[in-house]
Amino acid sequence: VQLVESGGGLVQAGGSLRLSCTASEFTGEDYAIGWFRQAPGKEREGVAVISTSDGRTYYAASVKGRFTISNDQAKNTVYLQMNSLRPEDTAVYYCAADLGVEFEQLWTLDPDDFGSWGQGTQVTVSS
């Protein structure tokens, strides 16, 4: 599957953004889609993951209650709604598809369990 992210931009602290991750090739298979982010000088970290078959989700503690991941199967698109944004949320955000790992194991949001990475979209939160 090929994934393309969009929706990044510049927003003030406390504001909101919605990121989109669209599959350009529909494989007809169910998989999990994860959102990750990487700030300058830091390792890539998991933000949230969703099962496209049944909508189960996991979130990183740092975003739980502020971010919401959702899936629109008809549009082959996974969204990340980001509210109450903070300057520390500034990063390049990526989406990726799981590599066949059981969904129950994806709660760790380990980037090594994912592949087919998109090109990323920049999110900048000003204070």
Secondary structure, 3 states (H helix, E strand, C coil): CCEEEECCEEEECCCCEEEEEEECCCCCCCCEEEEEEECCCCCCEEEEEEECCCCCEEECCCCECCEEEEEEHHHCEEEEEECCCCHHHCEEEEEEEECCCCHHHHHHCCHHHEECCCCCEEEEEEC
